[in-house]
Amino acid sequence: MIRISEAEAVVMEVLWGQHPLSAEEVIARLPGGNDWAEATVKTLLNRLLNKAAIGAAKDGRRFLYAPLVQRDAWLLEESSSLIERLFDGRVAPLVAHFSQHQRLSREDVAELRKLLEGLDDDQR
């Protein structure tokens, strides 16, 4: 799978949200707090192009960018890698870690219960 840096992931999120987009349109859609220079965003786009994470099509004097990597596939790879590296590939220790450090809200706990009940129903 393609390794996407944290900064590149910000650009990918923009493109996953809408595409194709020009570099200027990507810059305009960056979330608040990202005051990156145009050159920085263009560098990130070029890195993503070189990794084949995005594609570019010529549109007059500009390029339009679109993701080649699906967000779900990237998210699965990233989360699997994290769980493998930090928790020996097991999800339960991850959840236990967050619960021990009070990082689970009531909504999180309710959602987890619902997910587990759904798993139990599927296995019957």
Secondary structure, DSSP 8 states (H G I E B T S, - for coil): -----HHHHHHHHHHHHS-SB-HHHHHHHS-TT----HHHHHHHHHHHHHTTSEEEEEETTEEEEEESS-HHHHHHHHHHHHHHHHHTT-HHHHHHHHHHTT---HHHHHHHHHHHHHHHHHH-
